[in-house]
Amino acid sequence: MYTTNIPEIDDMFKYTQSECKNNNIDFNLQINGNIFYMINNLIDKSRLVTLIGDHIRDAIIAINHTENINKSILVRLG
């Protein structure tokens, strides 16, 4: 798994990855660019953690309400 080197964000990704595993959903993470720039200039770190968690939780709920056999989530951050 990729790391952002920002503990709060990495912890959220670890948690959501485990939730995906518990729901038999493939979880893929791509980190592009400088996340430190993002949290220092564009969005507060705690807001970004909440945003990530909310979007992935919504994706898990949506996937669990479909009969599609291909269950995966791709998160691209950067």
N, CA, C and O atoms as a GROMACS GRO file, in nm:
protein
  312
    1MET      N    1   0.084  -0.118   0.000
    1MET     CA    2   0.000   0.000   0.000
    1MET      C    3   0.088   0.124   0.000
    1MET      O    4   0.192   0.130   0.067
    2TYR      N    5   0.046   0.222  -0.075
    2TYR     CA    6   0.118   0.349  -0.078
    2TYR      C    7   0.100   0.421   0.055
    2TYR      O    8   0.010   0.390   0.133
    3THR      N    9   0.187   0.516   0.079
    3THR     CA   10   0.175   0.597   0.200
    3THR      C   11   0.188   0.744   0.164
    3THR      O   12   0.261   0.781   0.072
    4THR      N   13   0.116   0.827   0.239
    4THR     CA   14   0.125   0.971   0.220
    4THR      C   15   0.228   1.031   0.314
    4THR      O   16   0.268   1.146   0.297
    5ASN      N   17   0.271   0.953   0.412
    5ASN     CA   18   0.358   1.000   0.520
    5ASN      C   19   0.290   1.102   0.609
    5ASN      O   20   0.356   1.180   0.678
    6ILE      N   21   0.158   1.102   0.608
    6ILE     CA   22   0.078   1.183   0.697
    6ILE      C   23  -0.005   1.084   0.778
    6ILE      O   24  -0.100   1.025   0.727
    7PRO      N   25   0.031   1.065   0.907
    7PRO     CA   26  -0.028   0.956   0.985
    7PRO      C   27  -0.181   0.951   0.986
    7PRO      O   28  -0.238   0.843   0.975
    8GLU      N   29  -0.248   1.064   0.998
    8GLU     CA   30  -0.394   1.065   1.004
    8GLU      C   31  -0.455   1.015   0.873
    8GLU      O   32  -0.554   0.941   0.875
    9ILE      N   33  -0.398   1.055   0.763
    9ILE     CA   34  -0.449   1.012   0.632
    9ILE      C   35  -0.416   0.865   0.610
    9ILE      O   36  -0.501   0.789   0.564
   10ASP      N   37  -0.294   0.824   0.642
   10ASP     CA   38  -0.256   0.685   0.627
   10ASP      C   39  -0.342   0.594   0.714
   10ASP      O   40  -0.379   0.484   0.671
   11ASP      N   41  -0.373   0.639   0.836
   11ASP     CA   42  -0.460   0.559   0.924
   11ASP      C   43  -0.599   0.543   0.864
   11ASP      O   44  -0.658   0.435   0.873
   12MET      N   45  -0.652   0.648   0.803
   12MET     CA   46  -0.783   0.639   0.739
   12MET      C   47  -0.779   0.539   0.625
   12MET      O   48  -0.871   0.460   0.608
   13PHE      N   49  -0.672   0.543   0.546
   13PHE     CA   50  -0.660   0.446   0.436
   13PHE      C   51  -0.647   0.304   0.488
   13PHE      O   52  -0.705   0.212   0.430
   14LYS      N   53  -0.574   0.284   0.595
   14LYS     CA   54  -0.561   0.150   0.653
   14LYS      C   55  -0.697   0.100   0.702
   14LYS      O   56  -0.733  -0.016   0.680
   15TYR      N   57  -0.771   0.187   0.768
   15TYR     CA   58  -0.904   0.149   0.817
   15TYR      C   59  -0.997   0.114   0.702
   15TYR      O   60  -1.063   0.010   0.704
   16THR      N   61  -1.003   0.201   0.601
   16THR     CA   62  -1.095   0.176   0.489
   16THR      C   63  -1.052   0.054   0.409
   16THR      O   64  -1.135  -0.017   0.354
   17GLN      N   65  -0.921   0.030   0.403
   17GLN     CA   66  -0.873  -0.090   0.335
   17GLN      C   67  -0.922  -0.214   0.409
   17GLN      O   68  -0.962  -0.312   0.346
   18SER      N   69  -0.919  -0.212   0.542
   18SER     CA   70  -0.967  -0.327   0.619
   18SER      C   71  -1.118  -0.344   0.603
   18SER      O   72  -1.167  -0.456   0.598
   19GLU      N   73  -1.192  -0.233   0.595
   19GLU     CA   74  -1.336  -0.241   0.572
   19GLU      C   75  -1.366  -0.302   0.435
   19GLU      O   76  -1.459  -0.381   0.420
   20CYS      N   77  -1.287  -0.265   0.336
   20CYS     CA   78  -1.304  -0.323   0.203
   20CYS      C   79  -1.275  -0.473   0.207
   20CYS      O   80  -1.349  -0.553   0.149
   21LYS      N   81  -1.170  -0.511   0.274
   21LYS     CA   82  -1.136  -0.653   0.285
   21LYS      C   83  -1.249  -0.729   0.352
   21LYS      O   84  -1.285  -0.839   0.308
   22ASN      N   85  -1.307  -0.674   0.458
   22ASN     CA   86  -1.418  -0.738   0.527
   22ASN      C   87  -1.541  -0.753   0.439
   22ASN      O   88  -1.625  -0.840   0.463
   23ASN      N   89  -1.553  -0.668   0.338
   23ASN     CA   90  -1.667  -0.671   0.247
   23ASN      C   91  -1.633  -0.733   0.111
   23ASN      O   92  -1.710  -0.722   0.016
   24ASN      N   93  -1.518  -0.799   0.103
   24ASN     CA   94  -1.472  -0.863  -0.022
   24ASN      C   95  -1.467  -0.765  -0.138
   24ASN      O   96  -1.510  -0.795  -0.249
   25ILE      N   97  -1.413  -0.648  -0.111
   25ILE     CA   98  -1.397  -0.543  -0.212
   25ILE      C   99  -1.247  -0.519  -0.230
   25ILE      O  100  -1.175  -0.498  -0.132
   26ASP      N  101  -1.201  -0.522  -0.355
   26ASP     CA  102  -1.062  -0.488  -0.383
   26ASP      C  103  -1.042  -0.338  -0.360
   26ASP      O  104  -1.124  -0.257  -0.404
   27PHE      N  105  -0.935  -0.302  -0.292
   27PHE     CA  106  -0.907  -0.161  -0.262
   27PHE      C  107  -0.772  -0.125  -0.323
   27PHE      O  108  -0.671  -0.190  -0.295
   28ASN      N  109  -0.772  -0.023  -0.407
   28ASN     CA  110  -0.649   0.024  -0.470
   28ASN      C  111  -0.632   0.172  -0.443
   28ASN      O  112  -0.727   0.250  -0.451
   29LEU      N  113  -0.510   0.210  -0.410
   29LEU     CA  114  -0.478   0.348  -0.376
   29LEU      C  115  -0.365   0.397  -0.465
   29LEU      O  116  -0.263   0.330  -0.479
   30GLN      N  117  -0.384   0.514  -0.523
   30GLN     CA  118  -0.279   0.580  -0.602
   30GLN      C  119  -0.256   0.718  -0.544
   30GLN      O  120  -0.350   0.796  -0.527
   31ILE      N  121  -0.131   0.747  -0.512
   31ILE     CA  122  -0.093   0.880  -0.462
   31ILE      C  123  -0.017   0.950  -0.574
   31ILE      O  124   0.084   0.902  -0.622
   32ASN      N  125  -0.069   1.065  -0.614
   32ASN     CA  126  -0.006   1.144  -0.719
   32ASN      C  127   0.026   1.282  -0.664
   32ASN      O  128  -0.062   1.349  -0.608
   33GLY      N  129   0.148   1.324  -0.679
   33GLY     CA  130   0.182   1.460  -0.637
   33GLY      C  131   0.216   1.470  -0.491
   33GLY      O  132   0.242   1.370  -0.423
   34ASN      N  133   0.216   1.593  -0.443
   34ASN     CA  134   0.259   1.626  -0.309
   34ASN      C  135   0.138   1.651  -0.219
   34ASN      O  136   0.073   1.754  -0.230
   35ILE      N  137   0.110   1.556  -0.131
   35ILE     CA  138  -0.004   1.569  -0.041
   35ILE      C  139   0.021   1.677   0.064
   35ILE      O  140  -0.073   1.741   0.110
   36PHE      N  141   0.147   1.698   0.100
   36PHE     CA  142   0.180   1.804   0.196
   36PHE      C  143   0.140   1.940   0.141
   36PHE      O  144   0.090   2.025   0.215
   37TYR      N  145   0.161   1.962   0.012
   37TYR     CA  146   0.118   2.087  -0.050
   37TYR      C  147  -0.033   2.101  -0.036
   37TYR      O  148  -0.084   2.209  -0.004
   38MET      N  149  -0.105   1.992  -0.061
   38MET     CA  150  -0.250   1.994  -0.055
   38MET      C  151  -0.299   2.036   0.084
   38MET      O  152  -0.385   2.123   0.095
   39ILE      N  153  -0.244   1.975   0.190
   39ILE     CA  154  -0.295   2.006   0.324
   39ILE      C  155  -0.240   2.137   0.379
   39ILE      O  156  -0.296   2.193   0.473
   40ASN      N  157  -0.132   2.186   0.322
   40ASN     CA  158  -0.078   2.314   0.366
   40ASN      C  159  -0.136   2.433   0.292
   40ASN      O  160  -0.129   2.546   0.340
   41ASN      N  161  -0.195   2.409   0.174
   41ASN     CA  162  -0.240   2.520   0.091
   41ASN      C  163  -0.385   2.512   0.043
   41ASN      O  164  -0.444   2.615   0.010
   42LEU      N  165  -0.442   2.392   0.038
   42LEU     CA  166  -0.572   2.378  -0.026
   42LEU      C  167  -0.684   2.332   0.067
   42LEU      O  168  -0.797   2.380   0.056
   43ILE      N  169  -0.655   2.239   0.157
   43ILE     CA  170  -0.759   2.184   0.243
   43ILE      C  171  -0.698   2.145   0.378
   43ILE      O  172  -0.586   2.094   0.384
   44ASP      N  173  -0.772   2.170   0.484
   44ASP     CA  174  -0.727   2.133   0.617
   44ASP      C  175  -0.714   1.980   0.627
   44ASP      O  176  -0.797   1.907   0.574
   45LYS      N  177  -0.612   1.934   0.696
   45LYS     CA  178  -0.585   1.791   0.707
   45LYS      C  179  -0.704   1.714   0.762
   45LYS      O  180  -0.740   1.609   0.709
   46SER      N  181  -0.766   1.765   0.867
   46SER     CA  182  -0.880   1.693   0.927
   46SER      C  183  -1.000   1.689   0.832
   46SER      O  184  -1.074   1.590   0.830
   47ARG      N  185  -1.018   1.792   0.754
   47ARG     CA  186  -1.127   1.792   0.653
   47ARG      C  187  -1.097   1.692   0.543
   47ARG      O  188  -1.188   1.625   0.493
   48LEU      N  189  -0.971   1.680   0.504
   48LEU     CA  190  -0.934   1.583   0.402
   48LEU      C  191  -0.956   1.440   0.452
   48LEU      O  192  -1.006   1.356   0.378
   49VAL      N  193  -0.919   1.413   0.577
   49VAL     CA  194  -0.941   1.280   0.635
   49VAL      C  195  -1.090   1.247   0.634
   49VAL      O  196  -1.129   1.136   0.597
   50THR      N  197  -1.173   1.343   0.675
   50THR     CA  198  -1.318   1.322   0.676
   50THR      C  199  -1.370   1.299   0.536
   50THR      O  200  -1.453   1.210   0.514
   51LEU      N  201  -1.324   1.378   0.441
   51LEU     CA  202  -1.367   1.365   0.302
   51LEU      C  203  -1.332   1.228   0.246
   51LEU      O  204  -1.415   1.163   0.182
   52ILE      N  205  -1.210   1.183   0.271
   52ILE     CA  206  -1.167   1.051   0.225
   52ILE      C  207  -1.255   0.942   0.286
   52ILE      O  208  -1.307   0.856   0.215
   53GLY      N  209  -1.270   0.947   0.417
   53GLY     CA  210  -1.349   0.846   0.486
   53GLY      C  211  -1.494   0.841   0.438
   53GLY      O  212  -1.549   0.734   0.416
   54ASP      N  213  -1.554   0.959   0.423
   54ASP     CA  214  -1.694   0.965   0.378
   54ASP      C  215  -1.711   0.908   0.237
   54ASP      O  216  -1.804   0.832   0.212
   55HIS      N  217  -1.623   0.945   0.147
   55HIS     CA  218  -1.636   0.898   0.008
   55HIS      C  219  -1.614   0.748  -0.002
   55HIS      O  220  -1.687   0.679  -0.074
   56ILE      N  221  -1.516   0.696   0.070
   56ILE     CA  222  -1.492   0.552   0.063
   56ILE      C  223  -1.606   0.476   0.131
   56ILE      O  224  -1.648   0.371   0.081
   57ARG      N  225  -1.656   0.526   0.243
   57ARG     CA  226  -1.770   0.461   0.309
   57ARG      C  227  -1.891   0.458   0.215
   57ARG      O  228  -1.959   0.357   0.205
   58ASP      N  229  -1.917   0.570   0.146
   58ASP     CA  230  -2.028   0.574   0.049
   58ASP      C  231  -2.006   0.473  -0.064
   58ASP      O  232  -2.100   0.409  -0.110
   59ALA      N  233  -1.882   0.461  -0.108
   59ALA     CA  234  -1.851   0.365  -0.216
   59ALA      C  235  -1.875   0.222  -0.169
   59ALA      O  236  -1.929   0.141  -0.244
   60ILE      N  237  -1.836   0.191  -0.046
   60ILE     CA  238  -1.859   0.057   0.009
   60ILE      C  239  -2.008   0.027   0.016
   60ILE      O  240  -2.052  -0.082  -0.021
   61ILE      N  241  -2.085   0.123   0.063
   61ILE     CA  242  -2.231   0.106   0.071
   61ILE      C  243  -2.289   0.081  -0.068
   61ILE      O  244  -2.371  -0.008  -0.087
   62ALA      N  245  -2.247   0.161  -0.166
   62ALA     CA  246  -2.298   0.146  -0.302
   62ALA      C  247  -2.262   0.010  -0.360
   62ALA      O  248  -2.345  -0.056  -0.422
   63ILE      N  249  -2.140  -0.032  -0.339
   63ILE     CA  250  -2.096  -0.162  -0.393
   63ILE      C  251  -2.173  -0.275  -0.328
   63ILE      O  252  -2.208  -0.373  -0.394
   64ASN      N  253  -2.199  -0.264  -0.199
   64ASN     CA  254  -2.273  -0.369  -0.128
   64ASN      C  255  -2.420  -0.376  -0.168
   64ASN      O  256  -2.488  -0.472  -0.134
   65HIS      N  257  -2.468  -0.276  -0.240
   65HIS     CA  258  -2.607  -0.277  -0.286
   65HIS      C  259  -2.618  -0.305  -0.436
   65HIS      O  260  -2.715  -0.265  -0.500
   66THR      N  261  -2.520  -0.372  -0.489
   66THR     CA  262  -2.524  -0.410  -0.630
   66THR      C  263  -2.498  -0.560  -0.641
   66THR      O  264  -2.441  -0.621  -0.550
   67GLU      N  265  -2.538  -0.617  -0.750
   67GLU     CA  266  -2.514  -0.759  -0.772
   67GLU      C  267  -2.393  -0.782  -0.862
   67GLU      O  268  -2.366  -0.896  -0.901
   68ASN      N  269  -2.322  -0.678  -0.894
   68ASN     CA  270  -2.204  -0.688  -0.978
   68ASN      C  271  -2.099  -0.775  -0.908
   68ASN      O  272  -2.073  -0.758  -0.789
   69ILE      N  273  -2.040  -0.867  -0.982
   69ILE     CA  274  -1.938  -0.955  -0.922
   69ILE      C  275  -1.802  -0.887  -0.913
   69ILE      O  276  -1.717  -0.931  -0.836
   70ASN      N  277  -1.781  -0.781  -0.989
   70ASN     CA  278  -1.655  -0.706  -0.985
   70ASN      C  279  -1.668  -0.596  -0.881
   70ASN      O  280  -1.730  -0.493  -0.906
   71LYS      N  281  -1.609  -0.620  -0.764
   71LYS     CA  282  -1.620  -0.523  -0.654
   71LYS      C  283  -1.484  -0.465  -0.626
   71LYS      O  284  -1.395  -0.533  -0.575
   72SER      N  285  -1.468  -0.337  -0.658
   72SER     CA  286  -1.338  -0.273  -0.633
   72SER      C  287  -1.357  -0.123  -0.618
   72SER      O  288  -1.451  -0.063  -0.670
   73ILE      N  289  -1.263  -0.066  -0.543
   73ILE     CA  290  -1.259   0.079  -0.523
   73ILE      C  291  -1.118   0.126  -0.557
   73ILE      O  292  -1.019   0.071  -0.508
   74LEU      N  293  -1.111   0.228  -0.640
   74LEU     CA  294  -0.984   0.292  -0.672
   74LEU      C  295  -0.988   0.433  -0.613
   74LEU      O  296  -1.077   0.512  -0.645
   75VAL      N  297  -0.892   0.462  -0.528
   75VAL     CA  298  -0.879   0.597  -0.471
   75VAL      C  299  -0.754   0.659  -0.531
   75VAL      O  300  -0.644   0.603  -0.522
   76ARG      N  301  -0.772   0.773  -0.592
   76ARG     CA  302  -0.658   0.846  -0.650
   76ARG      C  303  -0.651   0.980  -0.578
   76ARG      O  304  -0.744   1.060  -0.587
   77LEU      N  305  -0.543   1.004  -0.508
   77LEU     CA  306  -0.528   1.126  -0.430
   77LEU      C  307  -0.406   1.203  -0.479
   77LEU      O  308  -0.297   1.147  -0.492
   78GLY      N  309  -0.425   1.330  -0.505
   78GLY     CA  310  -0.313   1.411  -0.547
   78GLY      C  311  -0.354   1.527  -0.632
   78GLY      O  312  -0.269   1.605  -0.676
   0.00000   0.00000   0.00000
